[in-house]
Amino acid sequence: MNYHNYYPVDIVNGPGTRVTLFVSGCVHQCKGCYNQSTWRLDAGHPFTQQMEDQVINDLNDTRIKRRGLSLSGGDPLHPQNVAAVLKLVQRVRRECVGKDIWLWTGYLLSELTEEQQQIVNLIDVMVDGKYEQAQRNPSLVWKGSENQVIHYFNIDN
């Protein structure tokens, strides 16, 4: 897997102070997407063991308390990203007690494969659905268009 951007301190992509990873690769390529540079699987940088360790260390850093991890892109549930994202969220669950995990995807919850669903079973919140430019609404919180749905799995909303 490649990642396009990593923000060790982020207050925009989810509630509270977070660690945010924008992965590379998206099959949806929504018209009007604000992050088209993440569409190619080979964009950005390789997501190495060192980078994975950095995410875990940043989540556990007590100097700057983070509420959790945000995964966006691109698409974290792109078939070629699933193995690395699953490994990362499993590790966050094991090593980062009390941290929540948010994930944005163009896939619908009802469309997910068994492999993608393994990730969803470990996260707290998923925003699903393609960005639809005709349904854009800048007043929405955590999503860009009216058709997208915020699913709260393991967290009080």
N, C-alpha and C positions, 0 to 999 in steps of 0.2 A: 504494500500500500504506500502511496505517497500522500503527503499532506501539503497543503498550500500555505497556510498560516497557522501560527501558534501564538496565543496570547496568555501568558502566565498570570496576568491580572486583567480581568475583563468585567465591566459592569453593564454591558449592553445586551449580551446574548443569554438571557435568563435572569432569574431573580438573584439579588445579592452579588457579592464579589465571587468571581468564578475563574476557572481555567477553561479556555476555549480552544478547541482544535478544529480547524477547517480542513477536511480531507479532500483529496483530488478524486475526480471521476463522477460523472453524472450522466445517466442515460436519458433523463427527462428533458433537459435543455429547454426550459420554459422561456417563452417569449417575454422579454422584459426583466429577466433575471438580473439581479444586481451583482452577481458573483460569477459571471461567465468564465472568468479566468480559471475557475476550479473544475470546469467540465472535463478536461482531458485527464485520463488516468495517469499520464506521465508528467503532469504539471507539478511544479513545486519540488519538494525534497523527499527522499526516501524516509519512511517512518521506521527508524532503527530502534534497537533495544535501548540505546542511549536516550533517544527521544521519549520512549515509553517510560523509562526510569525518571526522566525529567518531569513528566506529567504527574507521576505518583509523588515525587518529592515536592513539587509545587502544591499539590493538594494537601499534603501533610505539613507544610511549612507553617509554623505557629506565629511567625513574625507578621504575616499577612494572612488572616483567616479567610479561607475560601469556603463558600457554601457547597460548591460542587463542580462537576464537569459538564461542559456543553459540547456536543458533537454536531457539527454542521458541515457544509461543504459548498460544492460538490454534494455528494450523498453518502453518508456513512453506511447506508444499507445497499450500496452498489455491490453486486455479486462479488467483484474482485476486492472489495474492502471488508467483507463480512468476517473473514478469519482474523484479521488483525484487530478489528473493532471488538469482536467477541473476546479476544485475549485481553484487550485493554479493559473492557468493562468488568470482566471476571476479576482482574487484578484490583481494580478500584474497589469492588465489593469486598475483597479479602483484606486489603491493606489500608483503605481510607474510610474508616468507620464514621458513619454519620454524614457522609457526603452524598448529595443527590446527583443523578445523571439525567440530563436533558438531551434529546436527540431530535434533529430536524431531518425529514425525508420527503421526497416527492412521491414515494409509494403510499398507497392507502393501507391501513391496518389489515383490511380484508384481502389484500393482494400478496401478503408476505409469504415467502417460502418458509419451510421448517427451519432452515439455517438463520434466516433473518429474524424469525420469531424467537430464537434462542437469545438474541441480543435484547429484544423487547422484554423478555421475561426478567431481565436483570436491570432495566432502567426504571426511572420514576415517572418521566414525562416524555411523550412523543408528540411532536407536531407533524401531522401527515398531510399529504396532498400536494399536488403540483401548484406552483404559483400561477395564478390566472390573472393576467394583466387587466382583463375586463372587470375583474372583481376586486381590484386593488382598493385597499382602504387604509390610509396612513394612520388612522386612529386606533387600529387594532393593536393589541398587545401580544407580543411573541409570535405573530404571524403576519404575512403580507397581504393575503387575499381572503375574502369571505368564505371561500370553499374549504379552506384548510381547517383542520380540527385539532384541538389540543386534547390529548388523552392523558389523564392523570391515573397512573397505575398504582404506585406505592407511596403516594404523597397526598397530604390534605391540600385541596385547592382553596 
